[in-house]
Amino acid sequence: MAYEVVSKAGITISILLSTQHSALMNMHHKLRGTGTAIVTPFNAGGSIDFESFARLVDHQLEGGVEMLVPLGSTGENPTVTPSERREIFRWMVEYVNHRAIIVAGTGTNDTRTSIEYTREAKELGADAALVVTPYYNKPTPNGLFAHFSAVAEVGLPIVMYNVPGRTGLNMTAETTLRCAEIENVAAIKEASADFAQCMEIIRNAPAGFNLLSGEDNITVPLISLGAKGVISVASNVVPGEFSRMVRFALEGKFAEARAIHYELLDLMKVNFIESNPGPVKAALAMLGLIQEYYRLPLVPVKPESKKKIREVLERLDVVMEEDA
């Protein structure tokens, strides 16, 4: 009788583990390619401009991006209210309608709030969550592990986000690899620009865990080292060319990828001439896709910066004749 009970329990557990492993590996194959860290368009009065949002999403889908990432850093998430966040996630899931993977930005510097936002994203139908390392608090490696463990318990695949330039904290390769063993932690957006750190993560990561570039201008070299794609700012503007570059790199066609890389390099650089998303919003306004409005403390880029942005867009032959 004891043997029979153990046998049944063993079979049940095996089936459960197999199902969980299959789901994780499925997401491993989906969290690759080009993800656009999409901007949040506003109206003059400060409300969310969903008409412009639709134009921008159409631009992305027509360009062939594989992932859309609302309310990351580029989406001005610190100034979006909880009710607006829910509205954006709900609208994005319904409008995209499975035409791309939705990676919802749910990370904050408070674990309880991150769990709440991640749970909402899951309930609203997002495919995964982008969860930044907590900023300002400066948690220890054990604190980071505890944070991601707690958020991952929601059951939505997690893309960790390491961006030392914004958080004041670098998550080391050792800590990343430890967190990569957490169930439901599927990937990391790595924006440290530290190649040694990225290589250590790629080389030692468990099966089913992807590294995505968090810096546009090192995407191709990181893919050559084993990264699986990027979460990009520049793809807001040129989703077709950018995603084509990434696909070439993932296919090992590095001559073709390199040619596009150098074609787009000035755009990648000018997007950070001032604080993101200022330059990319200015560029998108020049394309007629959005209105150039921000929420304080962000303000429009300076006229001299706007001139440089326009010059880059004109060289790429993507700008409209006149600014909006």
C-alpha positions as a Markdown table, in Angstrom:
| # | Residue | x | y | z |
|---|---|---|---|---|
| 1 | Met | 0.0 | 0.0 | 0.0 |
| 2 | Ala | 2.8 | 2.4 | 0.9 |
| 3 | Tyr | 4.5 | 1.7 | -2.5 |
| 4 | Glu | 1.3 | 2.4 | -4.3 |
| 5 | Val | 0.9 | 5.8 | -2.6 |
| 6 | Val | 4.4 | 6.8 | -3.3 |
| 7 | Ser | 4.1 | 5.7 | -6.9 |
| 8 | Lys | 1.0 | 7.8 | -7.5 |
| 9 | Ala | 2.5 | 10.8 | -5.8 |
| 10 | Gly | 5.6 | 10.4 | -7.8 |
| 11 | Ile | 3.7 | 10.3 | -11.1 |
| 12 | Thr | 1.7 | 13.3 | -10.1 |
| 13 | Ile | 4.8 | 15.3 | -9.2 |
| 14 | Ser | 6.5 | 14.3 | -12.4 |
| 15 | Ile | 3.6 | 15.5 | -14.5 |
| 16 | Leu | 3.5 | 18.8 | -12.6 |
| 17 | Leu | 7.2 | 19.4 | -13.1 |
| 18 | Ser | 7.0 | 18.5 | -16.7 |
| 19 | Thr | 4.2 | 21.0 | -17.3 |
| 20 | Gln | 6.1 | 23.8 | -15.5 |
| 21 | His | 9.3 | 23.0 | -17.4 |
| 22 | Ser | 7.4 | 23.0 | -20.7 |
| 23 | Ala | 5.7 | 26.4 | -20.0 |
| 24 | Leu | 9.1 | 27.9 | -19.1 |
| 25 | Met | 10.8 | 26.6 | -22.2 |
| 26 | Asn | 7.9 | 27.9 | -24.3 |
| 27 | Met | 8.4 | 31.4 | -22.9 |
| 28 | His | 12.2 | 31.0 | -23.4 |
| 29 | His | 11.5 | 30.7 | -27.1 |
| 30 | Lys | 9.0 | 33.7 | -27.1 |
| 31 | Leu | 11.2 | 36.1 | -25.1 |
| 32 | Arg | 13.6 | 36.7 | -27.9 |
| 33 | Gly | 14.1 | 39.0 | -30.9 |
| 34 | Thr | 13.1 | 42.7 | -30.6 |
| 35 | Gly | 11.1 | 44.1 | -27.8 |
| 36 | Thr | 10.2 | 47.8 | -28.0 |
| 37 | Ala | 10.2 | 49.7 | -24.7 |
| 38 | Ile | 7.3 | 51.6 | -26.0 |
| 39 | Val | 6.7 | 55.3 | -25.0 |
| 40 | Thr | 3.5 | 56.4 | -23.3 |
| 41 | Pro | 1.8 | 59.1 | -25.4 |
| 42 | Phe | 0.0 | 61.9 | -23.6 |
| 43 | Asn | -2.6 | 64.5 | -24.6 |
| 44 | Ala | -2.0 | 68.2 | -24.0 |
| 45 | Gly | -4.1 | 67.9 | -20.8 |
| 46 | Gly | -1.9 | 65.1 | -19.5 |
| 47 | Ser | -4.3 | 62.2 | -20.1 |
| 48 | Ile | -3.2 | 59.0 | -21.9 |
| 49 | Asp | -3.5 | 59.5 | -25.7 |
| 50 | Phe | -4.8 | 56.1 | -26.8 |
| 51 | Glu | -5.3 | 57.3 | -30.4 |
| 52 | Ser | -1.6 | 57.9 | -30.7 |
| 53 | Phe | -0.9 | 54.7 | -28.8 |
| 54 | Ala | -2.8 | 52.8 | -31.5 |
| 55 | Arg | -0.8 | 54.4 | -34.2 |
| 56 | Leu | 2.5 | 53.6 | -32.4 |
| 57 | Val | 1.5 | 50.0 | -31.8 |
| 58 | Asp | 0.5 | 49.6 | -35.4 |
| 59 | His | 3.9 | 51.0 | -36.4 |
| 60 | Gln | 5.6 | 48.4 | -34.2 |
| 61 | Leu | 3.5 | 45.4 | -35.5 |
| 62 | Glu | 3.9 | 46.4 | -39.1 |
| 63 | Gly | 7.7 | 46.6 | -38.4 |
| 64 | Gly | 7.7 | 43.0 | -37.2 |
| 65 | Val | 8.8 | 43.4 | -33.5 |
| 66 | Glu | 8.3 | 40.3 | -31.4 |
| 67 | Met | 7.6 | 42.0 | -28.1 |
| 68 | Leu | 6.0 | 45.2 | -26.8 |
| 69 | Val | 7.1 | 46.5 | -23.4 |
| 70 | Pro | 4.7 | 49.1 | -21.9 |
| 71 | Leu | 5.6 | 51.1 | -18.8 |
| 72 | Gly | 9.3 | 50.4 | -18.7 |
| 73 | Ser | 11.7 | 53.4 | -18.2 |
| 74 | Thr | 10.8 | 54.7 | -21.7 |
| 75 | Gly | 7.1 | 54.6 | -20.8 |
| 76 | Glu | 7.5 | 57.2 | -18.0 |
| 77 | Asn | 6.2 | 54.6 | -15.5 |
| 78 | Pro | 7.0 | 56.6 | -12.3 |
| 79 | Thr | 4.3 | 59.2 | -13.3 |
| 80 | Val | 1.6 | 56.8 | -14.4 |
| 81 | Thr | -1.1 | 56.3 | -11.7 |
| 82 | Pro | -2.2 | 52.8 | -10.6 |
| 83 | Ser | -5.5 | 53.1 | -12.4 |
| 84 | Glu | -3.8 | 54.3 | -15.6 |
| 85 | Arg | -1.4 | 51.4 | -15.4 |
| 86 | Arg | -4.3 | 49.0 | -15.3 |
| 87 | Glu | -6.0 | 50.8 | -18.2 |
| 88 | Ile | -2.8 | 50.7 | -20.3 |
| 89 | Phe | -2.2 | 47.0 | -19.7 |
| 90 | Arg | -5.9 | 46.2 | -20.4 |
| 91 | Trp | -5.9 | 48.3 | -23.6 |
| 92 | Met | -2.5 | 46.9 | -24.8 |
| 93 | Val | -3.5 | 43.3 | -24.4 |
| 94 | Glu | -6.9 | 43.8 | -26.1 |
| 95 | Tyr | -5.5 | 45.9 | -29.0 |
| 96 | Val | -2.5 | 43.7 | -29.7 |
| 97 | Asn | -4.6 | 40.6 | -29.5 |
| 98 | His | -1.7 | 38.1 | -29.5 |
| 99 | Arg | 0.1 | 39.7 | -32.4 |
| 100 | Ala | 3.1 | 40.2 | -30.2 |
| 101 | Ile | 4.3 | 39.2 | -26.7 |
| 102 | Ile | 3.3 | 41.8 | -24.0 |
| 103 | Val | 5.9 | 42.3 | -21.3 |
| 104 | Ala | 4.3 | 44.6 | -18.8 |
| 105 | Gly | 6.5 | 46.9 | -16.7 |
| 106 | Thr | 5.5 | 46.1 | -13.1 |
| 107 | Gly | 8.6 | 46.7 | -11.1 |
| 108 | Thr | 8.9 | 49.3 | -8.4 |
| 109 | Asn | 11.2 | 49.7 | -5.4 |
| 110 | Asp | 8.5 | 48.2 | -3.1 |
| 111 | Thr | 8.1 | 44.5 | -3.3 |
| 112 | Arg | 4.5 | 44.5 | -2.2 |
| 113 | Thr | 3.6 | 47.0 | -4.9 |
| 114 | Ser | 5.5 | 45.1 | -7.5 |
| 115 | Ile | 3.6 | 42.0 | -6.6 |
| 116 | Glu | 0.3 | 43.8 | -6.9 |
| 117 | Tyr | 1.2 | 45.3 | -10.3 |
| 118 | Thr | 2.4 | 41.9 | -11.5 |
| 119 | Arg | -0.7 | 40.2 | -10.3 |
| 120 | Glu | -2.8 | 42.8 | -12.2 |
| 121 | Ala | -0.8 | 42.3 | -15.3 |
| 122 | Lys | -1.3 | 38.6 | -15.2 |
| 123 | Glu | -5.1 | 38.9 | -14.6 |
| 124 | Leu | -5.3 | 41.4 | -17.6 |
| 125 | Gly | -3.6 | 38.9 | -19.9 |
| 126 | Ala | 0.1 | 40.1 | -20.2 |
| 127 | Asp | 2.5 | 37.4 | -21.2 |
| 128 | Ala | 5.4 | 38.4 | -18.9 |
| 129 | Ala | 6.4 | 41.2 | -16.5 |
| 130 | Leu | 9.5 | 43.4 | -16.6 |
| 131 | Val | 10.7 | 43.8 | -13.0 |
| 132 | Val | 13.5 | 46.3 | -12.4 |
| 133 | Thr | 15.9 | 45.9 | -9.5 |
| 134 | Pro | 14.6 | 48.1 | -6.7 |
| 135 | Tyr | 15.9 | 51.6 | -7.0 |
| 136 | Tyr | 16.9 | 54.0 | -4.1 |
| 137 | Asn | 16.6 | 51.2 | -1.4 |
| 138 | Lys | 19.9 | 49.6 | -2.6 |
| 139 | Pro | 19.1 | 46.1 | -1.5 |
| 140 | Thr | 21.8 | 43.5 | -0.8 |
| 141 | Pro | 22.2 | 40.4 | -3.1 |
| 142 | Asn | 20.0 | 38.5 | -0.6 |
| 143 | Gly | 17.5 | 41.3 | -0.7 |
| 144 | Leu | 17.4 | 41.1 | -4.5 |
| 145 | Phe | 16.9 | 37.3 | -4.4 |
| 146 | Ala | 14.1 | 37.7 | -1.9 |
| 147 | His | 12.5 | 40.4 | -4.0 |
| 148 | Phe | 12.5 | 38.5 | -7.3 |
| 149 | Ser | 11.4 | 35.3 | -5.4 |
| 150 | Ala | 8.4 | 37.0 | -4.0 |
| 151 | Val | 7.3 | 38.6 | -7.3 |
| 152 | Ala | 7.8 | 35.4 | -9.2 |
| 153 | Glu | 5.4 | 33.6 | -6.9 |
| 154 | Val | 2.6 | 35.5 | -8.8 |
| 155 | Gly | 3.2 | 32.9 | -11.5 |
| 156 | Leu | 3.8 | 35.3 | -14.5 |
| 157 | Pro | 7.1 | 34.9 | -16.3 |
| 158 | Ile | 9.6 | 37.5 | -15.0 |
| 159 | Val | 12.1 | 39.5 | -17.0 |
| 160 | Met | 14.5 | 41.0 | -14.5 |
| 161 | Tyr | 15.8 | 44.5 | -15.4 |
| 162 | Asn | 19.3 | 45.5 | -14.4 |
| 163 | Val | 19.9 | 49.2 | -15.2 |
| 164 | Pro | 22.5 | 50.6 | -12.8 |
| 165 | Gly | 22.4 | 54.1 | -14.5 |
| 166 | Arg | 18.8 | 54.6 | -13.3 |
| 167 | Thr | 18.7 | 52.5 | -10.1 |
| 168 | Gly | 22.2 | 53.2 | -8.6 |
| 169 | Leu | 22.7 | 49.5 | -8.1 |
| 170 | Asn | 24.3 | 46.9 | -10.3 |
| 171 | Met | 23.0 | 43.3 | -10.0 |
| 172 | Thr | 26.2 | 41.2 | -10.4 |
| 173 | Ala | 26.4 | 38.1 | -12.5 |
| 174 | Glu | 26.5 | 35.9 | -9.4 |
| 175 | Thr | 23.2 | 37.4 | -8.1 |
| 176 | Thr | 21.6 | 37.2 | -11.5 |
| 177 | Leu | 22.5 | 33.5 | -11.9 |
| 178 | Arg | 21.2 | 32.8 | -8.5 |
| 179 | Cys | 17.9 | 34.5 | -9.3 |
| 180 | Ala | 17.8 | 32.7 | -12.7 |
| 181 | Glu | 17.2 | 29.5 | -10.7 |
| 182 | Ile | 13.9 | 30.9 | -9.3 |
| 183 | Glu | 10.8 | 29.3 | -10.8 |
| 184 | Asn | 9.1 | 31.7 | -13.3 |
| 185 | Val | 12.2 | 34.0 | -13.7 |
| 186 | Ala | 12.7 | 33.6 | -17.5 |
| 187 | Ala | 15.1 | 36.3 | -18.6 |
| 188 | Ile | 17.1 | 39.5 | -17.8 |
| 189 | Lys | 17.2 | 42.8 | -19.6 |
| 190 | Glu | 20.9 | 43.7 | -19.0 |
| 191 | Ala | 21.6 | 47.4 | -19.3 |
| 192 | Ser | 24.9 | 47.5 | -17.4 |
| 193 | Ala | 26.9 | 47.5 | -20.7 |
| 194 | Asp | 29.4 | 45.3 | -18.9 |
| 195 | Phe | 30.4 | 42.7 | -21.4 |
| 196 | Ala | 32.3 | 40.5 | -18.9 |
| 197 | Gln | 29.2 | 40.4 | -16.7 |
| 198 | Cys | 26.9 | 39.6 | -19.6 |
| 199 | Met | 29.2 | 36.8 | -20.8 |
| 200 | Glu | 29.3 | 35.2 | -17.4 |
| 201 | Ile | 25.5 | 35.2 | -17.3 |
| 202 | Ile | 25.1 | 33.8 | -20.8 |
| 203 | Arg | 27.7 | 31.1 | -20.2 |
| 204 | Asn | 26.4 | 29.9 | -16.9 |
| 205 | Ala | 22.6 | 30.5 | -17.2 |
| 206 | Pro | 20.3 | 27.6 | -16.7 |
| 207 | Ala | 18.3 | 26.2 | -19.7 |
| 208 | Gly | 15.3 | 28.4 | -20.4 |
| 209 | Phe | 16.9 | 31.6 | -19.2 |
| 210 | Asn | 17.6 | 34.4 | -21.7 |
| 211 | Leu | 19.7 | 37.5 | -21.6 |
| 212 | Leu | 18.3 | 40.4 | -23.6 |
| 213 | Ser | 20.3 | 43.5 | -24.3 |
| 214 | Gly | 19.2 | 46.6 | -22.5 |
| 215 | Glu | 21.5 | 48.9 | -24.7 |
| 216 | Asp | 20.6 | 49.4 | -28.3 |
| 217 | Asn | 24.2 | 50.0 | -29.5 |
| 218 | Ile | 25.6 | 46.8 | -28.2 |
| 219 | Thr | 22.8 | 44.5 | -29.3 |
| 220 | Val | 24.6 | 42.9 | -32.2 |
| 221 | Pro | 27.8 | 42.1 | -30.3 |
| 222 | Leu | 25.9 | 40.7 | -27.4 |
| 223 | Ile | 23.9 | 38.4 | -29.7 |
| 224 | Ser | 27.2 | 37.2 | -31.1 |
| 225 | Leu | 28.0 | 36.2 | -27.6 |
| 226 | Gly | 24.7 | 34.4 | -27.0 |
| 227 | Ala | 22.1 | 37.0 | -26.1 |
| 228 | Lys | 18.7 | 36.3 | -27.5 |
| 229 | Gly | 17.6 | 39.8 | -28.4 |
| 230 | Val | 16.9 | 43.3 | -27.0 |
| 231 | Ile | 14.4 | 45.5 | -25.4 |
| 232 | Ser | 15.0 | 48.6 | -27.4 |
| 233 | Val | 14.3 | 52.4 | -27.4 |
| 234 | Ala | 15.3 | 53.0 | -31.1 |
| 235 | Ser | 12.8 | 50.4 | -32.3 |
| 236 | Asn | 10.0 | 52.9 | -31.4 |
| 237 | Val | 11.2 | 54.9 | -34.4 |
| 238 | Val | 12.5 | 52.2 | -36.8 |
| 239 | Pro | 10.9 | 48.9 | -35.8 |
| 240 | Gly | 11.3 | 47.3 | -39.3 |
| 241 | Glu | 15.0 | 48.0 | -39.7 |
| 242 | Phe | 15.8 | 47.3 | -36.0 |
| 243 | Ser | 14.0 | 44.0 | -35.9 |
| 244 | Arg | 15.5 | 43.0 | -39.2 |
| 245 | Met | 19.0 | 43.7 | -37.7 |
| 246 | Val | 18.2 | 41.5 | -34.7 |
| 247 | Arg | 16.8 | 38.7 | -36.8 |
| 248 | Phe | 19.9 | 38.7 | -39.0 |
| 249 | Ala | 22.2 | 38.5 | -35.9 |
| 250 | Leu | 20.1 | 35.7 | -34.3 |
| 251 | Glu | 20.5 | 33.8 | -37.6 |
| 252 | Gly | 24.2 | 34.3 | -37.6 |
| 253 | Lys | 24.2 | 36.7 | -40.6 |
| 254 | Phe | 26.5 | 39.2 | -38.9 |
| 255 | Ala | 27.6 | 41.0 | -42.1 |
| 256 | Glu | 24.0 | 41.9 | -42.8 |
| 257 | Ala | 23.3 | 42.8 | -39.1 |
| 258 | Arg | 26.5 | 44.9 | -38.9 |
| 259 | Ala | 25.5 | 46.9 | -41.9 |
| 260 | Ile | 22.1 | 47.8 | -40.4 |
| 261 | His | 23.8 | 48.4 | -37.0 |
| 262 | Tyr | 26.0 | 51.1 | -38.5 |
| 263 | Glu | 23.2 | 52.6 | -40.4 |
| 264 | Leu | 21.2 | 53.0 | -37.2 |
| 265 | Leu | 24.1 | 53.9 | -34.8 |
| 266 | Asp | 23.5 | 57.6 | -34.9 |
| 267 | Leu | 19.9 | 57.1 | -34.0 |
| 268 | Met | 20.8 | 54.8 | -31.1 |
| 269 | Lys | 23.2 | 57.5 | -29.9 |
| 270 | Val | 21.0 | 60.6 | -30.3 |
| 271 | Asn | 18.2 | 58.9 | -28.4 |
| 272 | Phe | 20.3 | 59.5 | -25.3 |
| 273 | Ile | 21.5 | 63.0 | -26.1 |
| 274 | Glu | 19.1 | 64.0 | -23.2 |
| 275 | Ser | 17.3 | 61.9 | -20.7 |
| 276 | Asn | 15.2 | 59.1 | -22.2 |
| 277 | Pro | 12.4 | 59.2 | -23.3 |
| 278 | Gly | 12.8 | 62.9 | -24.3 |
| 279 | Pro | 14.7 | 62.4 | -27.6 |
| 280 | Val | 12.6 | 59.4 | -28.7 |
| 281 | Lys | 9.4 | 61.2 | -28.0 |
| 282 | Ala | 10.6 | 64.2 | -30.1 |
| 283 | Ala | 11.6 | 61.8 | -32.9 |
| 284 | Leu | 8.2 | 60.1 | -32.8 |
| 285 | Ala | 6.4 | 63.5 | -32.9 |
| 286 | Met | 8.5 | 64.3 | -36.0 |
| 287 | Leu | 7.2 | 61.1 | -37.6 |
| 288 | Gly | 3.6 | 62.2 | -36.8 |
| 289 | Leu | 3.0 | 59.2 | -34.6 |
| 290 | Ile | 2.5 | 61.0 | -31.2 |
| 291 | Gln | 2.1 | 64.4 | -29.7 |
| 292 | Glu | 5.2 | 65.5 | -27.9 |
| 293 | Tyr | 3.9 | 65.8 | -24.3 |
| 294 | Tyr | 5.6 | 64.6 | -21.1 |
| 295 | Arg | 4.8 | 64.6 | -17.4 |
| 296 | Leu | 7.0 | 66.5 | -15.0 |
| 297 | Pro | 9.7 | 66.3 | -14.0 |
| 298 | Leu | 10.4 | 65.4 | -17.7 |
| 299 | Val | 10.3 | 68.3 | -20.2 |
| 300 | Pro | 10.8 | 68.6 | -23.9 |
| 301 | Val | 14.3 | 68.4 | -25.3 |
| 302 | Lys | 16.2 | 71.6 | -26.0 |
| 303 | Pro | 16.0 | 73.1 | -29.5 |
| 304 | Glu | 19.6 | 72.2 | -30.3 |
| 305 | Ser | 18.9 | 68.6 | -29.4 |
| 306 | Lys | 15.8 | 68.6 | -31.5 |
| 307 | Lys | 17.8 | 69.9 | -34.4 |
| 308 | Lys | 20.3 | 67.0 | -34.1 |
| 309 | Ile | 17.5 | 64.5 | -33.8 |
| 310 | Arg | 15.9 | 65.8 | -37.0 |
| 311 | Glu | 19.2 | 65.6 | -38.8 |
| 312 | Val | 19.5 | 61.9 | -37.9 |
| 313 | Leu | 16.0 | 61.2 | -39.0 |
| 314 | Glu | 16.5 | 63.0 | -42.3 |
| 315 | Arg | 19.6 | 60.9 | -43.0 |
| 316 | Leu | 17.5 | 57.8 | -42.4 |
| 317 | Asp | 14.8 | 59.3 | -44.6 |
| 318 | Val | 12.0 | 58.6 | -42.1 |
| 319 | Val | 11.1 | 62.1 | -40.9 |
| 320 | Met | 8.0 | 64.0 | -42.1 |
| 321 | Glu | 8.4 | 67.2 | -43.9 |
| 322 | Glu | 7.4 | 69.3 | -40.9 |
| 323 | Asp | 7.2 | 68.8 | -37.1 |
| 324 | Ala | 3.8 | 68.1 | -35.6 |
